[in-house]
Amino acid sequence: MPINIVFETTRFSGPDPNAPSGEQLVRWIGEQLQAHGVKTESVRNKEDGWEFGASHGDARYLVIAGLQKDAASVGGNWKISVDKRRSLSDQLFGKNQLSPTDPFVWLVENALQSEPDIKNVRRS
């Protein structure tokens, strides 16, 4: 199950999660993660935002970012979802699940909390 991190910012704001502002957000978060040894894959546009794959240690993750669905009229409210990619056998046997204390999730939260233009970082 993914962990969702929501926050407020006008730095990447735009009315459309597929607009360049969403791409700027995922590229920025990818750069922040790379500074901590995370390997990132290319950014891809998805229907509800932007995503990229990442590797941290032996674990692989999927990071998806976009405007919160209920925030289109308000603007500035973003959500980043972090999910751990697991093998079929891990899924069948319930192994290597994403934990709320996963170091990768902490890296994402820390990057967001360290940015002065980003406020009210929280899990939803």
N, C-alpha and C positions, 0 to 999 in steps of 0.2 A: 504494500500500500504506500503510495507516495506521501511525502511530507510537504505540506504547503506553507510557504512563507509569504506573508503579505506585508506591504509597506506603502508609504506615500512619498511621492516625489513629483516635482514639476520638471525635473531634469530630462526625463525621457517621455514626457506626456504627449499624447496625441489621441484623437478620437477612435483610431483604428489600430487594433493589436498587430495587424500585419503591416503597418506603416513603418517607415525607416526608424522611427523612434524605438519600436520594439526590437528591431535588429541592433540598434545601438546599445540597448540594455544588455542583451545576451552577449554581445561582443565585449562589453565592458566587464561583465561578471566573469566571463571566460579569461580575460586578461588578469583579473584579480586572483583567480584560482591558479593560473599558470605561475604566478609569483610564488606560490606555495608548493610547487612541484607537481601540480595536476596537469595531465596531458589532456588537451581538448581536441575534439574533432571539428569538422566544418559546421557552420551554422546553417540550419535549414528552416525555411518558412513553412509553417503549418497553418491550418485553417484558423486555429484559435490563438496564434502567436508565433513564437520562434523557439527553436530547440537546438541543442547540441549534445553530443555524447562526451563523456569525460572518464578518465581513468585516474584512480588515486590508489597507489599501492597495487594490490592484486584485484581490487574491486572496480567494477564499471558502473557508471551512472548515466541517467538521462536527465537533463535539465531543460525545463520548459518554462518560458516566461511570456506573459501577456497581461493585458488589462483585466481587472476583475470584471466578470460579466455584468454585475450590477453597478459598475462604476463608469460606464460609457458616458452617462450624462454628467457625472461629477468630474471625471478626469483625474489623473494623478495617482490612482489607486492600482497598484500592480500586484501580481502574484507570481511567485516562482515555485514550481513544483519540482521536487527532487525524487527520483525513483531509482532504485538499484536494479541493475540488469542481472538476472540470475539464470543459470543453466536450467534446462528442463528438469533434470534430476533434483536440483536444489529446490525448484518450485514444487515438485511432487512430494519431496520429503520435508518441506518447510524449513530448509536450511538457508543461511546467509541472508536473512530478511533485513530490510532497512530498519535500523533502530533509531529512536529519537536521540540517542547519544552518539550516533555515527559521526566520526571526525569530518567527513565530507560535508555533512549538513552544517556542522559548526563553522567550517570554512566559508560556506555561502552566507550564513548569518553574520559572521564577523565582517566579511567584506561589505555587506549592506550597512551594518551598524557603524562602520568606520567612515562612511561617506557622509560629509556634512549636509549634502543636499537630500539625503534620504532620512525620513522620519518614521516613527511608529512601527518599527520592524517587529513582527510577531508571527507566531504560528497560528494557522486557522484549522 
